Every structure is written in C-alpha cells, then in structure tokens.
Amino acid sequence: MDSLPLPAVAGATLALLGLGFVLLRKKPAAPPAPGIAGPAARVSLPAGASLPPRASMPPRPSLRPSAPPPSLRESLRNVFVDPALNKNGIGFGKKCEWIVAKTSPDALAAALGLRASATSWREALARAVGGKGVAILGPVDGYAFAVGEPATFRVNGAHLLDDPNLFVTIADKVGREVLFFQSDARAEGFAWLRARPGLVERAFSVVDTHTYADEGPQDETEEHVRGQRPVPEGEEWWPCEDDVLEMAAGWSVDPWSLDERELGALPCLLAPRGEG
C-alpha cells in the first residue's frame, strides 16, 4: 500500500492533539475539601476537621461610629462654654489668694470696695488668676469667695500679709468671721488668716523660707495639718499647696474640689484690675 503523503499525516496528528485538549478541559475538577468554600482556600485541615459554618462566626465591628462626631461648634463649646451654659464649680486654690466669708457675693464685693459686674465663673477665674481682676464667686455652702493672683488684696495700699491687723477692717465691714488663704508655690508663699470683727484670731504667713507671721493659737485643724508631715527635732515645719487647701477645707470649703460638685446656676462677678 502506498504510504500517505506527509501533509496528511501532519494534519491527522494535529487533529488528534486538538481533540485530546478539548477532552482534558471538560474533565471535572476535584471537589473542594469539606467545609472550605471554593478553590481559593489554602488551609490544610486534619482529616475529619472543618471550620465552623459562617452563620456561627462573630460579626465584625462596624468601622462607622455609632454616633456622628461633634461639630466644630460643639467641640469649641465644650472648651469655651457660653456664659448662659457655663459649668459652675471650676476649682481653684493654687497660684492665687482668696478671701472667704459666710455672706453673699454682693456683700463681699461691697466690703472689699469692688465694683463688679456679672460674668461666667470660668471667665472670672481665668481673668482673676491671670492678674486682670478679682473674681467674686458663690455662695457655696453659704460661703462667698473673692479670688485674685498673689498680692491682690490690699487695704490702704498695704497687703493683708504686711499687717494682719488690716484684715480686721474687712471683718468689720462684713460683720462676721472672714478667712484669707494664699498659695503660691512659685515664690514659696503660703498663708492663712482668720479674723472676726475687732480681732485677728490666727495669722500664719511664710515666704521664701522666712516666717513673716505666726500669731494666735493653732486650732485642731492646723494641728492636724501639721501633724501629717512631722519634721525632725530642731527643724522647722514648712507648708505646701496641699496644706493650704486642707486648711481651707477645715475652716470653710476646699476650693480645689469644686470641679466635682454640681452647683447649678450661681452668681459670679468680676471686678477689673484697679477697681476698688
């Protein structure tokens, strides 16, 4: 028999190869491992083990906040509160001095010869501690406070610590007991005074390692404060900011803790620097 021509043999070979390729493409793929969705999974599991079904997997937390973030206006209001909504009871008692009396803010301002106008508690304290006026706050538990930077309160040009007897003048005008506190860690100046009409009951004042006043007997409050930090024999006891605040708490109100109190709407006055 005559042999087939070479072109015919080549064509037949190509046809067979094409048929084989088609058959291979139609071959079914191996079934995926139990419990694994799709061929993309590459997790190798022990025989008989499987992942839990999707329904039992815990949901992922949403990346969206549960509530919209506050607007810029709301954020600023939290820092610079409108006077009508201002939080009363902002604490004070460091780097300042203050006078306390069981009277109204108006009566205390009048006794100090201050012409004050209404403002917010936050604004008054910021300006007072910054040396731009005197804040008249309260009443808190019946007490009114006059707050200023150190060396604010003077009578006839002299500061109260220059002559504690000047404090009697204020007690006479108020008509009842008046207290004074100073706390200035920068100058190491700490003081507390207690006076009633006609008499200074207690005056203690130190500045920069010098004792300027130590008149009148110590009461139970002061003995307790001093006893918390006893000093070796022969050394002098020296106060700190916390001691002044404890004296204030024992004699009247701890002003540093006013942040923690809900005081509601309270009067607040500010006398600009130089008034009075």
PyMOL commands that set and color helices and strands:
alter all, ss='L'
color gray80, all
select helices_A, chain A and resi 6-25+54-56+72-79+83-85+105-111+121-129+166-174+220-227+241-251+255-260
alter helices_A, ss='H'
color red, helices_A
select strands_A, chain A and resi 96-101+117-118+133-140+143-148+154-155+158-159+178-184+189-196+199-207+210-215+268-272
alter strands_A, ss='S'
color yellow, strands_A
deselect
rebuild
show_as cartoon
